[in-house]
Structure formats: structure tokens, C-alpha cells
Amino acid sequence: VSLTISKVTKKGFQLWVIPHTLKLTNLSKLKKKDKVNIEIDILSKYVKRYVKKN
């Protein structure tokens, strides 16, 4: 699924999930502090590296 980061703090972050995604996945069953596996989009790694160099 695609998640959008809505807030970042020193202790964590918040994500936005569209209603359609919640309906078709088990994300709605997650509770605060539940552990999940989040994989970074490979493109974001390249963008980060490019921005860092320039």
C-alpha cells in the first residue's frame, strides 16, 4: 500500500491512509504502538542522495 507521512516528531510519525485502502487491508485493525514492517520506496533513496549532493 502507499502511505503518506503527515507528521514527524522525535518519537515517531503519523501516516495518512485513504479510506479505500483501509477498507481493503487490515490496516484499520492496527493499534497505537503495533509493530509493522515499512519498506522505503527505492526512488526516495535516489532523491535523498541527489539532494544531499546538490
N, CA, C and O atoms as a Maestro MAE file, in Angstrom:
{
 s_m_m2io_version
 :::
 2.0.0
}

f_m_ct {
 s_m_title
 :::
 protein
 m_atom[216] {
  # First column is atom index #
  i_m_mmod_type
  r_m_x_coord
  r_m_y_coord
  r_m_z_coord
  i_m_residue_number
  s_m_chain_name
  s_m_pdb_residue_name
  s_m_pdb_atom_name
  i_m_atomic_number
  :::
  1 25 0.844 -1.182 0.000 1 A "VAL " " N  " 7
  2 3 0.000 0.000 0.000 1 A "VAL " " CA " 6
  3 2 0.884 1.238 0.000 1 A "VAL " " C  " 6
  4 15 2.067 1.167 0.330 1 A "VAL " " O  " 8
  5 25 0.321 2.339 -0.361 2 A "SER " " N  " 7
  6 3 1.028 3.611 -0.345 2 A "SER " " CA " 6
  7 2 0.569 4.416 0.862 2 A "SER " " C  " 6
  8 15 -0.628 4.629 1.054 2 A "SER " " O  " 8
  9 25 1.512 4.858 1.667 3 A "LEU " " N  " 7
  10 3 1.206 5.638 2.863 3 A "LEU " " CA " 6
  11 2 1.791 7.032 2.716 3 A "LEU " " C  " 6
  12 15 2.836 7.206 2.089 3 A "LEU " " O  " 8
  13 25 1.129 8.020 3.287 4 A "THR " " N  " 7
  14 3 1.613 9.396 3.240 4 A "THR " " CA " 6
  15 2 1.964 9.837 4.650 4 A "THR " " C  " 6
  16 15 1.125 9.774 5.548 4 A "THR " " O  " 8
  17 25 3.196 10.281 4.851 5 A "ILE " " N  " 7
  18 3 3.608 10.776 6.161 5 A "ILE " " CA " 6
  19 2 2.964 12.135 6.382 5 A "ILE " " C  " 6
  20 15 3.129 13.044 5.568 5 A "ILE " " O  " 8
  21 25 2.228 12.279 7.484 6 A "SER " " N  " 7
  22 3 1.534 13.535 7.761 6 A "SER " " CA " 6
  23 2 2.189 14.337 8.876 6 A "SER " " C  " 6
  24 15 1.995 15.550 8.959 6 A "SER " " O  " 8
  25 25 2.963 13.675 9.735 7 A "LYS " " N  " 7
  26 3 3.605 14.381 10.845 7 A "LYS " " CA " 6
  27 2 4.816 13.579 11.305 7 A "LYS " " C  " 6
  28 15 4.766 12.352 11.394 7 A "LYS " " O  " 8
  29 25 5.911 14.293 11.597 8 A "VAL " " N  " 7
  30 3 7.123 13.650 12.100 8 A "VAL " " CA " 6
  31 2 7.517 14.328 13.407 8 A "VAL " " C  " 6
  32 15 7.567 15.556 13.485 8 A "VAL " " O  " 8
  33 25 7.794 13.527 14.429 9 A "THR " " N  " 7
  34 3 8.259 14.042 15.708 9 A "THR " " CA " 6
  35 2 9.532 13.300 16.091 9 A "THR " " C  " 6
  36 15 9.971 12.404 15.370 9 A "THR " " O  " 8
  37 25 10.120 13.666 17.216 10 A "LYS " " N  " 7
  38 3 11.323 12.969 17.673 10 A "LYS " " CA " 6
  39 2 11.021 11.531 18.091 10 A "LYS " " C  " 6
  40 15 11.903 10.673 18.056 10 A "LYS " " O  " 8
  41 25 9.779 11.271 18.485 11 A "LYS " " N  " 7
  42 3 9.408 9.939 18.970 11 A "LYS " " CA " 6
  43 2 8.767 9.044 17.920 11 A "LYS " " C  " 6
  44 15 8.621 7.842 18.140 11 A "LYS " " O  " 8
  45 25 8.381 9.614 16.782 12 A "GLY " " N  " 7
  46 3 7.718 8.790 15.773 12 A "GLY " " CA " 6
  47 2 7.123 9.619 14.656 12 A "GLY " " C  " 6
  48 15 7.590 10.720 14.363 12 A "GLY " " O  " 8
  49 25 6.083 9.078 14.033 13 A "PHE " " N  " 7
  50 3 5.451 9.775 12.919 13 A "PHE " " CA " 6
  51 2 4.004 9.323 12.789 13 A "PHE " " C  " 6
  52 15 3.603 8.299 13.344 13 A "PHE " " O  " 8
  53 25 3.229 10.105 12.046 14 A "GLN " " N  " 7
  54 3 1.843 9.764 11.755 14 A "GLN " " CA " 6
  55 2 1.697 9.580 10.256 14 A "GLN " " C  " 6
  56 15 2.391 10.220 9.467 14 A "GLN " " O  " 8
  57 25 0.791 8.704 9.878 15 A "LEU " " N  " 7
  58 3 0.548 8.421 8.469 15 A "LEU " " CA " 6
  59 2 -0.903 8.691 8.108 15 A "LEU " " C  " 6
  60 15 -1.802 8.520 8.931 15 A "LEU " " O  " 8
  61 25 -1.122 9.113 6.869 16 A "TRP " " N  " 7
  62 3 -2.459 9.228 6.303 16 A "TRP " " CA " 6
  63 2 -2.689 8.006 5.431 16 A "TRP " " C  " 6
  64 15 -1.814 7.580 4.678 16 A "TRP " " O  " 8
  65 25 -3.874 7.462 5.550 17 A "VAL " " N  " 7
  66 3 -4.264 6.331 4.719 17 A "VAL " " CA " 6
  67 2 -5.647 6.648 4.147 17 A "VAL " " C  " 6
  68 15 -6.556 7.026 4.886 17 A "VAL " " O  " 8
  69 25 -5.800 6.496 2.845 18 A "ILE " " N  " 7
  70 3 -7.102 6.806 2.249 18 A "ILE " " CA " 6
  71 2 -8.136 5.751 2.663 18 A "ILE " " C  " 6
  72 15 -7.779 4.593 2.880 18 A "ILE " " O  " 8
  73 25 -9.404 6.136 2.774 19 A "PRO " " N  " 7
  74 3 -10.455 5.207 3.206 19 A "PRO " " CA " 6
  75 2 -10.518 3.919 2.380 19 A "PRO " " C  " 6
  76 15 -10.762 2.846 2.931 19 A "PRO " " O  " 8
  77 25 -10.304 4.014 1.096 20 A "HIS " " N  " 7
  78 3 -10.345 2.825 0.237 20 A "HIS " " CA " 6
  79 2 -9.284 1.809 0.658 20 A "HIS " " C  " 6
  80 15 -9.543 0.606 0.673 20 A "HIS " " O  " 8
  81 25 -8.095 2.293 1.000 21 A "THR " " N  " 7
  82 3 -7.018 1.414 1.458 21 A "THR " " CA " 6
  83 2 -7.400 0.757 2.775 21 A "THR " " C  " 6
  84 15 -7.171 -0.439 2.959 21 A "THR " " O  " 8
  85 25 -7.976 1.520 3.689 22 A "LEU " " N  " 7
  86 3 -8.401 0.950 4.971 22 A "LEU " " CA " 6
  87 2 -9.439 -0.147 4.774 22 A "LEU " " C  " 6
  88 15 -9.449 -1.149 5.489 22 A "LEU " " O  " 8
  89 25 -10.289 0.054 3.818 23 A "LYS " " N  " 7
  90 3 -11.366 -0.903 3.554 23 A "LYS " " CA " 6
  91 2 -10.827 -2.229 3.008 23 A "LYS " " C  " 6
  92 15 -11.356 -3.295 3.324 23 A "LYS " " O  " 8
  93 25 -9.781 -2.160 2.195 24 A "LEU " " N  " 7
  94 3 -9.273 -3.354 1.510 24 A "LEU " " CA " 6
  95 2 -8.081 -4.025 2.189 24 A "LEU " " C  " 6
  96 15 -7.577 -5.036 1.699 24 A "LEU " " O  " 8
  97 25 -7.630 -3.474 3.307 25 A "THR " " N  " 7
  98 3 -6.473 -4.039 4.012 25 A "THR " " CA " 6
  99 2 -6.827 -4.262 5.480 25 A "THR " " C  " 6
  100 15 -7.948 -3.987 5.910 25 A "THR " " O  " 8
  101 25 -5.867 -4.760 6.235 26 A "ASN " " N  " 7
  102 3 -6.079 -4.928 7.675 26 A "ASN " " CA " 6
  103 2 -5.511 -3.749 8.473 26 A "ASN " " C  " 6
  104 15 -5.393 -3.838 9.695 26 A "ASN " " O  " 8
  105 25 -5.162 -2.660 7.807 27 A "LEU " " N  " 7
  106 3 -4.580 -1.509 8.499 27 A "LEU " " CA " 6
  107 2 -5.511 -0.914 9.547 27 A "LEU " " C  " 6
  108 15 -5.044 -0.365 10.545 27 A "LEU " " O  " 8
  109 25 -6.795 -1.011 9.340 28 A "SER " " N  " 7
  110 3 -7.756 -0.446 10.300 28 A "SER " " CA " 6
  111 2 -7.717 -1.175 11.646 28 A "SER " " C  " 6
  112 15 -8.210 -0.655 12.646 28 A "SER " " O  " 8
  113 25 -7.142 -2.361 11.672 29 A "LYS " " N  " 7
  114 3 -7.062 -3.138 12.915 29 A "LYS " " CA " 6
  115 2 -5.820 -2.808 13.738 29 A "LYS " " C  " 6
  116 15 -5.701 -3.251 14.880 29 A "LYS " " O  " 8
  117 25 -4.903 -2.041 13.175 30 A "LEU " " N  " 7
  118 3 -3.691 -1.681 13.906 30 A "LEU " " CA " 6
  119 2 -4.016 -0.736 15.053 30 A "LEU " " C  " 6
  120 15 -4.906 0.110 14.960 30 A "LEU " " O  " 8
  121 25 -3.264 -0.906 16.141 31 A "LYS " " N  " 7
  122 3 -3.410 -0.033 17.293 31 A "LYS " " CA " 6
  123 2 -2.107 0.731 17.508 31 A "LYS " " C  " 6
  124 15 -1.055 0.344 16.998 31 A "LYS " " O  " 8
  125 25 -2.189 1.799 18.254 32 A "LYS " " N  " 7
  126 3 -1.009 2.599 18.573 32 A "LYS " " CA " 6
  127 2 0.065 1.683 19.152 32 A "LYS " " C  " 6
  128 15 -0.208 0.846 20.013 32 A "LYS " " O  " 8
  129 25 1.277 1.857 18.669 33 A "LYS " " N  " 7
  130 3 2.470 1.104 19.088 33 A "LYS " " CA " 6
  131 2 2.544 -0.312 18.525 33 A "LYS " " C  " 6
  132 15 3.473 -1.046 18.861 33 A "LYS " " O  " 8
  133 25 1.593 -0.720 17.676 34 A "ASP " " N  " 7
  134 3 1.731 -2.002 16.979 34 A "ASP " " CA " 6
  135 2 2.953 -1.923 16.068 34 A "ASP " " C  " 6
  136 15 3.243 -0.869 15.502 34 A "ASP " " O  " 8
  137 25 3.651 -3.014 15.932 35 A "LYS " " N  " 7
  138 3 4.817 -3.048 15.053 35 A "LYS " " CA " 6
  139 2 4.394 -3.454 13.648 35 A "LYS " " C  " 6
  140 15 3.593 -4.369 13.460 35 A "LYS " " O  " 8
  141 25 4.949 -2.753 12.670 36 A "VAL " " N  " 7
  142 3 4.694 -3.069 11.265 36 A "VAL " " CA " 6
  143 2 6.004 -2.969 10.496 36 A "VAL " " C  " 6
  144 15 6.935 -2.289 10.928 36 A "VAL " " O  " 8
  145 25 6.071 -3.635 9.378 37 A "ASN " " N  " 7
  146 3 7.238 -3.552 8.510 37 A "ASN " " CA " 6
  147 2 6.970 -2.494 7.441 37 A "ASN " " C  " 6
  148 15 6.009 -2.598 6.678 37 A "ASN " " O  " 8
  149 25 7.827 -1.480 7.395 38 A "ILE " " N  " 7
  150 3 7.676 -0.420 6.400 38 A "ILE " " CA " 6
  151 2 8.917 -0.420 5.520 38 A "ILE " " C  " 6
  152 15 10.040 -0.299 6.010 38 A "ILE " " O  " 8
  153 25 8.705 -0.557 4.231 39 A "GLU " " N  " 7
  154 3 9.815 -0.541 3.281 39 A "GLU " " CA " 6
  155 2 9.822 0.787 2.545 39 A "GLU " " C  " 6
  156 15 8.784 1.281 2.104 39 A "GLU " " O  " 8
  157 25 11.006 1.346 2.424 40 A "ILE " " N  " 7
  158 3 11.159 2.638 1.743 40 A "ILE " " CA " 6
  159 2 11.153 2.440 0.236 40 A "ILE " " C  " 6
  160 15 11.725 1.480 -0.280 40 A "ILE " " O  " 8
  161 25 10.517 3.335 -0.442 41 A "ASP " " N  " 7
  162 3 10.499 3.332 -1.907 41 A "ASP " " CA " 6
  163 2 11.927 3.575 -2.404 41 A "ASP " " C  " 6
  164 15 12.582 4.512 -1.945 41 A "ASP " " O  " 8
  165 25 12.406 2.773 -3.306 42 A "ILE " " N  " 7
  166 3 13.772 2.893 -3.816 42 A "ILE " " CA " 6
  167 2 14.024 4.265 -4.433 42 A "ILE " " C  " 6
  168 15 15.136 4.786 -4.350 42 A "ILE " " O  " 8
  169 25 13.012 4.848 -5.046 43 A "LEU " " N  " 7
  170 3 13.173 6.167 -5.645 43 A "LEU " " CA " 6
  171 2 13.524 7.207 -4.592 43 A "LEU " " C  " 6
  172 15 14.318 8.109 -4.861 43 A "LEU " " O  " 8
  173 25 12.951 7.101 -3.404 44 A "SER " " N  " 7
  174 3 13.238 8.077 -2.352 44 A "SER " " CA " 6
  175 2 14.704 8.030 -1.937 44 A "SER " " C  " 6
  176 15 15.266 9.054 -1.548 44 A "SER " " O  " 8
  177 25 15.326 6.869 -2.014 45 A "LYS " " N  " 7
  178 3 16.752 6.770 -1.698 45 A "LYS " " CA " 6
  179 2 17.583 7.558 -2.704 45 A "LYS " " C  " 6
  180 15 18.530 8.250 -2.329 45 A "LYS " " O  " 8
  181 25 17.230 7.452 -3.973 46 A "TYR " " N  " 7
  182 3 17.957 8.188 -5.007 46 A "TYR " " CA " 6
  183 2 17.738 9.684 -4.874 46 A "TYR " " C  " 6
  184 15 18.675 10.464 -5.044 46 A "TYR " " O  " 8
  185 25 16.522 10.093 -4.575 47 A "VAL " " N  " 7
  186 3 16.221 11.520 -4.405 47 A "VAL " " CA " 6
  187 2 16.996 12.072 -3.215 47 A "VAL " " C  " 6
  188 15 17.580 13.151 -3.306 47 A "VAL " " O  " 8
  189 25 17.006 11.355 -2.118 48 A "LYS " " N  " 7
  190 3 17.738 11.795 -0.926 48 A "LYS " " CA " 6
  191 2 19.218 11.967 -1.248 48 A "LYS " " C  " 6
  192 15 19.821 12.968 -0.861 48 A "LYS " " O  " 8
  193 25 19.801 11.016 -1.944 49 A "ARG " " N  " 7
  194 3 21.215 11.081 -2.309 49 A "ARG " " CA " 6
  195 2 21.482 12.275 -3.227 49 A "ARG " " C  " 6
  196 15 22.479 12.977 -3.059 49 A "ARG " " O  " 8
  197 25 20.597 12.505 -4.190 50 A "TYR " " N  " 7
  198 3 20.748 13.626 -5.125 50 A "TYR " " CA " 6
  199 2 20.675 14.962 -4.386 50 A "TYR " " C  " 6
  200 15 21.500 15.847 -4.612 50 A "TYR " " O  " 8
  201 25 19.694 15.102 -3.511 51 A "VAL " " N  " 7
  202 3 19.518 16.352 -2.761 51 A "VAL " " CA " 6
  203 2 20.717 16.602 -1.852 51 A "VAL " " C  " 6
  204 15 21.164 17.740 -1.710 51 A "VAL " " O  " 8
  205 25 21.229 15.560 -1.247 52 A "LYS " " N  " 7
  206 3 22.376 15.683 -0.350 52 A "LYS " " CA " 6
  207 2 23.614 16.185 -1.101 52 A "LYS " " C  " 6
  208 15 24.384 16.984 -0.567 52 A "LYS " " O  " 8
  209 25 23.803 15.714 -2.340 53 A "LYS " " N  " 7
  210 3 24.965 16.109 -3.139 53 A "LYS " " CA " 6
  211 2 24.845 17.532 -3.671 53 A "LYS " " C  " 6
  212 15 25.856 18.210 -3.857 53 A "LYS " " O  " 8
  213 25 23.628 17.986 -3.914 54 A "ASN " " N  " 7
  214 3 23.423 19.307 -4.503 54 A "ASN " " CA " 6
  215 2 23.001 20.250 -3.446 54 A "ASN " " C  " 6
  216 15 22.772 21.427 -3.724 54 A "ASN " " O  " 8
  :::
 }
 m_bond[215] {
  # First column is bond index #
  i_m_from
  i_m_to
  i_m_order
  :::
  1 1 2 1
  2 2 3 1
  3 3 4 2
  4 3 5 1
  5 5 6 1
  6 6 7 1
  7 7 8 2
  8 7 9 1
  9 9 10 1
  10 10 11 1
  11 11 12 2
  12 11 13 1
  13 13 14 1
  14 14 15 1
  15 15 16 2
  16 15 17 1
  17 17 18 1
  18 18 19 1
  19 19 20 2
  20 19 21 1
  21 21 22 1
  22 22 23 1
  23 23 24 2
  24 23 25 1
  25 25 26 1
  26 26 27 1
  27 27 28 2
  28 27 29 1
  29 29 30 1
  30 30 31 1
  31 31 32 2
  32 31 33 1
  33 33 34 1
  34 34 35 1
  35 35 36 2
  36 35 37 1
  37 37 38 1
  38 38 39 1
  39 39 40 2
  40 39 41 1
  41 41 42 1
  42 42 43 1
  43 43 44 2
  44 43 45 1
  45 45 46 1
  46 46 47 1
  47 47 48 2
  48 47 49 1
  49 49 50 1
  50 50 51 1
  51 51 52 2
  52 51 53 1
  53 53 54 1
  54 54 55 1
  55 55 56 2
  56 55 57 1
  57 57 58 1
  58 58 59 1
  59 59 60 2
  60 59 61 1
  61 61 62 1
  62 62 63 1
  63 63 64 2
  64 63 65 1
  65 65 66 1
  66 66 67 1
  67 67 68 2
  68 67 69 1
  69 69 70 1
  70 70 71 1
  71 71 72 2
  72 71 73 1
  73 73 74 1
  74 74 75 1
  75 75 76 2
  76 75 77 1
  77 77 78 1
  78 78 79 1
  79 79 80 2
  80 79 81 1
  81 81 82 1
  82 82 83 1
  83 83 84 2
  84 83 85 1
  85 85 86 1
  86 86 87 1
  87 87 88 2
  88 87 89 1
  89 89 90 1
  90 90 91 1
  91 91 92 2
  92 91 93 1
  93 93 94 1
  94 94 95 1
  95 95 96 2
  96 95 97 1
  97 97 98 1
  98 98 99 1
  99 99 100 2
  100 99 101 1
  101 101 102 1
  102 102 103 1
  103 103 104 2
  104 103 105 1
  105 105 106 1
  106 106 107 1
  107 107 108 2
  108 107 109 1
  109 109 110 1
  110 110 111 1
  111 111 112 2
  112 111 113 1
  113 113 114 1
  114 114 115 1
  115 115 116 2
  116 115 117 1
  117 117 118 1
  118 118 119 1
  119 119 120 2
  120 119 121 1
  121 121 122 1
  122 122 123 1
  123 123 124 2
  124 123 125 1
  125 125 126 1
  126 126 127 1
  127 127 128 2
  128 127 129 1
  129 129 130 1
  130 130 131 1
  131 131 132 2
  132 131 133 1
  133 133 134 1
  134 134 135 1
  135 135 136 2
  136 135 137 1
  137 137 138 1
  138 138 139 1
  139 139 140 2
  140 139 141 1
  141 141 142 1
  142 142 143 1
  143 143 144 2
  144 143 145 1
  145 145 146 1
  146 146 147 1
  147 147 148 2
  148 147 149 1
  149 149 150 1
  150 150 151 1
  151 151 152 2
  152 151 153 1
  153 153 154 1
  154 154 155 1
  155 155 156 2
  156 155 157 1
  157 157 158 1
  158 158 159 1
  159 159 160 2
  160 159 161 1
  161 161 162 1
  162 162 163 1
  163 163 164 2
  164 163 165 1
  165 165 166 1
  166 166 167 1
  167 167 168 2
  168 167 169 1
  169 169 170 1
  170 170 171 1
  171 171 172 2
  172 171 173 1
  173 173 174 1
  174 174 175 1
  175 175 176 2
  176 175 177 1
  177 177 178 1
  178 178 179 1
  179 179 180 2
  180 179 181 1
  181 181 182 1
  182 182 183 1
  183 183 184 2
  184 183 185 1
  185 185 186 1
  186 186 187 1
  187 187 188 2
  188 187 189 1
  189 189 190 1
  190 190 191 1
  191 191 192 2
  192 191 193 1
  193 193 194 1
  194 194 195 1
  195 195 196 2
  196 195 197 1
  197 197 198 1
  198 198 199 1
  199 199 200 2
  200 199 201 1
  201 201 202 1
  202 202 203 1
  203 203 204 2
  204 203 205 1
  205 205 206 1
  206 206 207 1
  207 207 208 2
  208 207 209 1
  209 209 210 1
  210 210 211 1
  211 211 212 2
  212 211 213 1
  213 213 214 1
  214 214 215 1
  215 215 216 2
  :::
 }
}
